[in-house]
Amino acid sequence: MAQDILILLLPYLPRNDAQTLFDLCLTPQVLSGKDSGVQKRGYKILTKLIDKDKVETDILIVLEKLDKLLEGLTPAAKKVIRYQCYPVLLLTSSIGSFQLFVRFNTPSTIIGSSHDINNNPRSRARD
């Protein structure tokens, strides 16, 4: 509940506090915690802080940290990062968005699509 209130207060947060919050949310305790709600809200906070230009950070470093934390994510948090966080990071990047997309998102996209495609025939064959 505290994270929900914090998300509402993000536009009014001073830049130095926003940077501290960003660094806190980018830790494994928040992004790879056991509670999927904490994970999802952590990614939403990161996304909103980057989208509103509240923080100054190197996008490549952030993407590398996020990439390392993908293994501990719940499926719901993976959807948030894939559909909300990555696009914002790619749009704010000074590096070519396509290069970053290919580097960080293609493996999860390929795995996700092959997983969905293969499960349907497999489940039908079992039935």
N, CA and C of each residue as an Amber inpcrd file, in Angstrom:
protein
   381
   0.8170000  -1.1870000   0.0000000   0.0000000   0.0000000   0.0000000
   0.8660000   1.2580000   0.0000000   1.9790000   1.2040000   0.7000000
   2.8650000   2.3620000   0.7360000   3.4270000   2.6580000  -0.6530000
   3.7050000   1.6090000  -1.4200000   4.2180000   1.8240000  -2.7690000
   3.1610000   2.4670000  -3.6660000   1.9000000   2.1190000  -3.4800000
   0.8300000   2.7310000  -4.2700000   0.7480000   4.2260000  -4.0050000
   0.8420000   4.6020000  -2.7590000   0.8140000   6.0280000  -2.3980000
   2.0420000   6.7250000  -2.9550000   3.1700000   6.0460000  -2.8730000
   4.4080000   6.6150000  -3.4000000   4.3190000   6.8670000  -4.8980000
   3.6850000   5.9670000  -5.6250000   3.5120000   6.1420000  -7.0730000
   2.7000000   7.4050000  -7.3610000   1.6990000   7.6600000  -6.5480000
   0.8850000   8.8680000  -6.7370000   1.6660000  10.1420000  -6.4290000
   2.6290000  10.0560000  -5.5250000   3.3960000  11.2320000  -5.1160000
   4.6410000  11.4790000  -5.9640000   4.9480000  10.5920000  -6.8810000
   6.1640000  10.7230000  -7.6890000   6.2960000  12.0570000  -8.4320000
   5.2350000  12.6070000  -9.0170000   5.4030000  13.8820000  -9.7290000
   5.8330000  15.0360000  -8.8200000   5.5940000  14.9240000  -7.5300000
   5.9010000  16.0020000  -6.6030000   7.1950000  15.7660000  -5.8410000
   7.8840000  14.6980000  -6.1290000   9.1110000  14.3340000  -5.4450000
  10.2750000  15.1640000  -5.9760000  11.0820000  15.7550000  -5.0800000
  12.2690000  16.4920000  -5.5480000  13.2510000  15.5540000  -6.2500000
  14.0730000  16.1210000  -7.1210000  14.9910000  15.3080000  -7.9350000
  15.9460000  14.4700000  -7.0850000  16.5020000  15.0420000  -6.0180000
  17.4630000  14.2780000  -5.2220000  16.7780000  13.1080000  -4.5030000
  15.5520000  13.2980000  -4.0400000  14.8030000  12.1950000  -3.4240000
  14.3930000  11.1640000  -4.4720000  14.0820000  11.6390000  -5.6580000
  13.7210000  10.7230000  -6.7450000  14.9050000   9.8330000  -7.1140000
  16.1010000  10.4110000  -7.1340000  17.2980000   9.6210000  -7.4450000
  17.5450000   8.5670000  -6.3690000  17.3520000   8.9410000  -5.1010000
  17.5130000   7.9900000  -3.9990000  16.4910000   6.8590000  -4.1070000
  15.2540000   7.2050000  -4.4120000  14.2000000   6.2080000  -4.5760000
  14.4970000   5.2940000  -5.7630000  14.9880000   5.8670000  -6.8390000
  15.3470000   5.0830000  -8.0200000  16.4160000   4.0540000  -7.6730000
  17.4640000   4.4950000  -6.9710000  18.5350000   3.5850000  -6.5770000
  18.0200000   2.4980000  -5.6410000  17.0980000   2.8510000  -4.7600000
  16.5150000   1.8760000  -3.8440000  15.6710000   0.8500000  -4.5870000
  14.8960000   1.3040000  -5.5510000  14.0300000   0.3920000  -6.3090000
  14.8150000  -0.5070000  -7.2480000  16.0160000  -0.1280000  -7.5870000
  16.8300000  -0.9130000  -8.5140000  17.6090000  -2.0200000  -7.8000000
  17.2780000  -2.3080000  -6.5610000  17.9590000  -3.3480000  -5.7890000
  17.2300000  -4.6850000  -5.9250000  17.9350000  -5.7820000  -5.7210000
  17.2930000  -7.1100000  -5.7820000  16.2120000  -7.2940000  -4.7080000
  16.3220000  -6.6100000  -3.5800000  15.3140000  -6.7460000  -2.5310000
  13.9420000  -6.2900000  -3.0090000  13.9000000  -5.3010000  -3.8780000
  12.6270000  -4.8020000  -4.3980000  12.2300000  -5.5470000  -5.6630000
  13.1410000  -5.6420000  -6.6120000  12.8000000  -6.1760000  -7.9320000
  12.7930000  -7.6940000  -8.0140000  13.4180000  -8.3570000  -7.0770000
  13.4120000  -9.8260000  -7.0800000  12.8710000 -10.3780000  -5.7710000
  12.1180000  -9.5740000  -5.0500000  11.5490000 -10.0140000  -3.7810000
  10.5260000 -11.1160000  -3.9780000  10.0770000 -11.6860000  -2.8670000
   9.1320000 -12.8010000  -2.9440000   7.7160000 -12.3550000  -3.3060000
   7.3720000 -11.1250000  -2.9960000   6.0240000 -10.6190000  -3.2460000
   5.9400000 -10.0340000  -4.6530000   5.0530000 -10.5860000  -5.4710000
   4.9350000 -10.0990000  -6.8480000   4.4110000  -8.6690000  -6.9010000
   3.5900000  -8.2700000  -5.9390000   3.0890000  -6.8990000  -5.9100000
   4.2070000  -5.8890000  -5.6880000   5.1400000  -6.2230000  -4.8220000
   6.2890000  -5.3420000  -4.5720000   7.1420000  -5.2540000  -5.8310000
   7.3390000  -6.3870000  -6.5060000   8.1130000  -6.3800000  -7.7470000
   7.4660000  -5.4830000  -8.7950000   6.1730000  -5.6740000  -9.0320000
   5.4710000  -4.8950000 -10.0640000   5.5050000  -3.4040000  -9.7430000
   5.2560000  -3.0570000  -8.4970000   5.2650000  -1.6340000  -8.1320000
   6.6700000  -1.0490000  -8.2240000   7.6730000  -1.8560000  -7.9060000
   9.0540000  -1.3910000  -8.0510000   9.3730000  -1.0280000  -9.4920000
   8.9380000  -1.8710000 -10.4150000   9.1520000  -1.5780000 -11.8320000
   8.3280000  -0.3820000 -12.2900000   7.1340000  -0.2430000 -11.7530000
   6.3130000   0.9240000 -12.1120000   6.9620000   2.2130000 -11.6300000
   7.5380000   2.1800000 -10.4280000   8.2200000   3.3640000  -9.9030000
   9.4180000   3.7010000 -10.7750000  10.2210000   2.7070000 -11.1280000
  11.3710000   2.9460000 -12.0090000  10.9230000   3.5510000 -13.3350000
   9.8820000   2.9830000 -13.8990000   9.3770000   3.4500000 -15.1840000
   8.9120000   4.8900000 -15.1140000   8.1410000   5.2160000 -14.0910000
   7.6140000   6.5840000 -13.9740000   8.7240000   7.5950000 -13.7080000
   9.7240000   7.2300000 -12.9020000  10.8230000   8.1490000 -12.6300000
  11.6300000   8.4380000 -13.8890000  11.8450000   7.4220000 -14.7060000
  12.5880000   7.6260000 -15.9540000  11.7300000   8.4050000 -16.9450000
  10.4570000   8.0650000 -17.0330000   9.5580000   8.7070000 -17.9850000
   9.3720000  10.1920000 -17.6950000   9.3560000  10.5590000 -16.4300000
   9.1400000  11.9620000 -16.0420000  10.4410000  12.7480000 -15.9290000
  11.5520000  12.1580000 -16.3510000  12.8760000  12.8050000 -16.2710000
  13.2310000  13.2600000 -14.8630000  12.8940000  12.4550000 -13.8910000
  13.2030000  12.7720000 -12.4980000  14.6050000  12.3110000 -12.1090000
  15.1770000  11.3840000 -12.8930000  16.4880000  10.8370000 -12.5540000
  17.4150000  10.9240000 -13.7540000  18.6970000  10.9850000 -13.4520000
  19.7120000  10.9460000 -14.4910000  20.4850000   9.6550000 -14.2910000
  20.4560000   8.8080000 -15.3030000  21.1100000   7.5210000 -15.1770000
  21.5660000   7.0350000 -16.5400000  22.5050000   6.1130000 -16.5130000
  22.9800000   5.4870000 -17.7390000  22.0460000   4.3240000 -18.0610000
  21.3540000   4.4120000 -19.1560000  20.3470000   3.4170000 -19.5230000
  20.9620000   2.0280000 -19.6800000  22.1690000   1.9490000 -20.2270000
  22.8050000   0.6390000 -20.3930000  23.0460000  -0.0450000 -19.0520000
  23.4790000   0.7090000 -18.0620000  23.7170000   0.1340000 -16.7310000
  22.4060000  -0.3450000 -16.1300000  21.3500000   0.4430000 -16.2880000
  20.0400000   0.0510000 -15.7650000  19.5530000  -1.2140000 -16.4520000
  19.6860000  -1.2860000 -17.7700000  19.2540000  -2.4710000 -18.5060000
  20.0510000  -3.7110000 -18.1040000  21.3460000  -3.5330000 -17.8710000
  22.1520000  -4.6750000 -17.4440000  21.7300000  -5.1590000 -16.0580000
  21.4310000  -4.2230000 -15.1500000  20.9580000  -4.6190000 -13.8190000
  19.6170000  -5.3340000 -13.9180000  18.7310000  -4.8060000 -14.7360000
  17.4210000  -5.4400000 -14.9120000  17.5670000  -6.8240000 -15.5280000
  18.4990000  -6.9680000 -16.4540000  18.7180000  -8.2500000 -17.0970000
  19.1930000  -9.2970000 -16.0930000  20.0240000  -8.8880000 -15.1460000
  20.5200000  -9.8100000 -14.1160000  19.4080000 -10.2380000 -13.1550000
  18.4110000  -9.3900000 -12.9920000  17.3420000  -9.6640000 -12.0310000
  16.1660000 -10.4260000 -12.6330000  16.1910000 -10.7130000 -13.9100000
  15.0540000 -11.3540000 -14.5740000  14.7420000 -12.7470000 -14.0390000
  15.7410000 -13.4580000 -13.5570000  15.5180000 -14.8330000 -13.1280000
  14.6170000 -14.9290000 -11.9040000  14.6770000 -13.9410000 -11.0110000
  13.8840000 -14.0080000  -9.7870000  12.4960000 -13.4100000  -9.9110000
  12.0910000 -13.0650000 -11.1180000  10.8160000 -12.3770000 -11.2890000
   9.6340000 -13.3310000 -11.3780000   8.5210000 -12.8490000 -10.8860000
   7.2660000 -13.5720000 -11.0640000   6.7500000 -13.2740000 -12.4780000
   5.8740000 -14.1060000 -13.0230000   5.3450000 -13.8520000 -14.3800000
   4.6670000 -12.4870000 -14.5130000   3.9620000 -12.0470000 -13.4710000
   3.2850000 -10.7420000 -13.5470000   4.3030000  -9.6070000 -13.6410000
   5.3900000  -9.7030000 -12.8930000   6.4170000  -8.6630000 -12.9510000
   7.1360000  -8.6810000 -14.2950000   7.2940000  -9.8650000 -14.8830000
   7.9290000  -9.9500000 -16.1990000   7.1030000  -9.2170000 -17.2530000
   5.7820000  -9.2800000 -17.1320000   4.9260000  -8.5590000 -18.0750000
   5.0930000  -7.0580000 -17.9020000   5.1900000  -6.5980000 -16.6550000
   5.3560000  -5.1610000 -16.3960000   6.6600000  -4.6680000 -16.9920000
   7.7360000  -5.4140000 -16.7680000   9.0210000  -4.9580000 -17.3000000
   9.0340000  -5.0230000 -18.8210000   8.4370000  -6.0570000 -19.3930000
   8.4720000  -6.2120000 -20.8420000   7.6240000  -5.1580000 -21.5500000
   6.4630000  -4.8450000 -21.0070000   5.5300000  -3.9630000 -21.7150000
   5.5240000  -2.5230000 -21.2330000   6.0740000  -2.2510000 -20.0550000
   6.0690000  -0.8820000 -19.5630000   7.4710000  -0.3100000 -19.3810000
   8.3270000  -1.0590000 -18.7270000   9.6440000  -0.5330000 -18.3780000
  10.5850000  -0.4790000 -19.5840000  10.7090000  -1.5750000 -20.3210000
  11.6140000  -1.5870000 -21.4690000  11.2810000  -0.5170000 -22.5070000
  10.0230000  -0.3500000 -22.8960000   9.7470000   0.6990000 -23.8940000
  10.1580000   2.1010000 -23.4330000   9.9310000   2.4120000 -22.1660000
  10.3250000   3.7350000 -21.6560000  11.8390000   3.8730000 -21.6720000
  12.5350000   2.8290000 -21.2630000  14.0000000   2.8720000 -21.2840000
  14.5240000   3.0410000 -22.7110000  13.9150000   2.3420000 -23.6490000
  14.3710000   2.4290000 -25.0270000  14.0880000   3.7940000 -25.6330000
  12.9520000   4.3790000 -25.2980000  12.6060000   5.6910000 -25.8540000
  13.4620000   6.8130000 -25.2760000  13.9230000   6.6720000 -24.0490000
  14.7340000   7.7240000 -23.4330000  16.2120000   7.5330000 -23.7020000
  16.5700000   6.4660000 -24.3630000  17.9710000   6.1520000 -24.6080000
  18.5400000   7.0060000 -25.7290000  19.8070000   7.3870000 -25.5680000
  20.4870000   8.1100000 -26.6470000  21.1110000   7.1290000 -27.6400000
  21.2260000   5.8850000 -27.2370000  21.7350000   4.8360000 -28.1140000
  20.5780000   4.3780000 -28.9890000  20.8680000   3.7900000 -30.1090000
  19.8160000   3.3210000 -31.0010000  18.8700000   2.3620000 -30.3040000
  17.6030000   2.6680000 -30.3200000  16.6030000   1.8600000 -29.6430000
  16.5560000   0.4370000 -30.1730000  16.7370000   0.2800000 -31.4510000
  16.6710000  -1.0570000 -32.0280000  17.8010000  -1.9360000 -31.4970000
  19.0020000  -1.3640000 -31.3840000  20.1340000  -2.1310000 -30.8580000
  19.8600000  -2.5920000 -29.4320000  19.3180000  -1.6980000 -28.6100000
  19.0140000  -2.0630000 -27.2280000  17.8960000  -3.0910000 -27.1680000
  16.8980000  -2.9230000 -28.0010000  15.7950000  -3.8750000 -28.0080000
  16.2970000  -5.2730000 -28.3420000  17.1120000  -5.3730000 -29.3750000
  17.6420000  -6.6710000 -29.7880000  18.5110000  -7.2600000 -28.6810000
  19.3170000  -6.4350000 -28.0760000  20.2540000  -6.9260000 -27.0550000
  19.5500000  -7.4500000 -25.8130000  18.5280000  -6.7480000 -25.3390000
  17.9470000  -7.0910000 -24.0520000  16.5800000  -7.7540000 -24.1160000
  15.8740000  -7.6220000 -25.2140000  14.5070000  -8.1160000 -25.2280000
  14.2930000  -9.3240000 -26.1260000  15.1280000  -9.5310000 -27.0990000
  14.9140000 -10.6190000 -28.0320000  14.9120000 -11.9890000 -27.3590000
  15.8530000 -12.3130000 -26.4720000  15.7900000 -13.6450000 -25.8710000
  14.4780000 -13.9070000 -25.1290000  13.9950000 -12.9410000 -24.3700000
  12.7460000 -13.1530000 -23.6460000  11.5620000 -13.2030000 -24.6020000
  11.6270000 -12.4590000 -25.6840000  10.5570000 -12.4920000 -26.6690000
  10.5230000 -13.8490000 -27.3630000  11.6720000 -14.3530000 -27.7430000
  11.7380000 -15.6520000 -28.4130000  11.2720000 -16.7480000 -27.4620000
  11.7490000 -16.7120000 -26.2340000  11.3420000 -17.7260000 -25.2630000
   9.8440000 -17.6340000 -25.0050000   9.3280000 -16.4240000 -24.8410000
   7.9030000 -16.2530000 -24.5810000   7.0340000 -16.7340000 -25.7200000
   7.4320000 -16.4390000 -26.9480000   6.5890000 -16.8550000 -28.0710000
   6.6950000 -18.3490000 -28.3140000   7.8710000 -18.9160000 -28.1750000
   7.9910000 -20.3530000 -28.3990000   7.2890000 -21.1240000 -27.2900000
   7.2720000 -20.5700000 -26.1060000   6.5870000 -21.2240000 -24.9850000
   5.0860000 -21.2950000 -25.2440000   4.5090000 -20.2010000 -25.6960000
   3.0670000 -20.1710000 -25.9610000   2.7020000 -21.0600000 -27.1490000
   3.5260000 -21.0480000 -28.1730000   3.2310000 -21.8140000 -29.3730000
   3.3270000 -23.3150000 -29.0870000   4.3470000 -23.7170000 -28.3420000
   4.5630000 -25.1440000 -28.0960000   3.6150000 -25.7220000 -27.0540000
   3.1220000 -24.9160000 -26.1400000   2.2400000 -25.4400000 -25.0940000
   0.8930000 -25.8830000 -25.6370000   0.3690000 -25.1830000 -26.5960000
  -0.9430000 -25.5270000 -27.1390000  -0.9440000 -26.9200000 -27.7770000
  -0.0270000 -27.2010000 -28.7160000  -0.0250000 -28.5660000 -29.2990000
   0.3040000 -29.6460000 -28.2700000   1.1920000 -29.3210000 -27.3220000
   1.5390000 -30.3040000 -26.3100000   0.3580000 -30.6400000 -25.4260000
  -0.3780000 -29.6080000 -25.0190000  -1.5310000 -29.8610000 -24.1470000
  -2.6130000 -30.6260000 -24.8990000  -2.7710000 -30.3590000 -26.1800000
  -3.7510000 -31.1070000 -26.9800000  -3.3360000 -32.5680000 -27.1400000
  -2.0420000 -32.8030000 -27.3080000  -1.5560000 -34.1580000 -27.4780000
  -1.7430000 -34.9740000 -26.1980000  -1.6020000 -34.3150000 -25.0440000
  -1.7880000 -35.0010000 -23.7680000  -3.2390000 -35.3590000 -23.5260000
  -4.1350000 -34.5310000 -24.0290000  -5.5730000 -34.7690000 -23.8160000
  -6.0150000 -35.8530000 -24.7200000
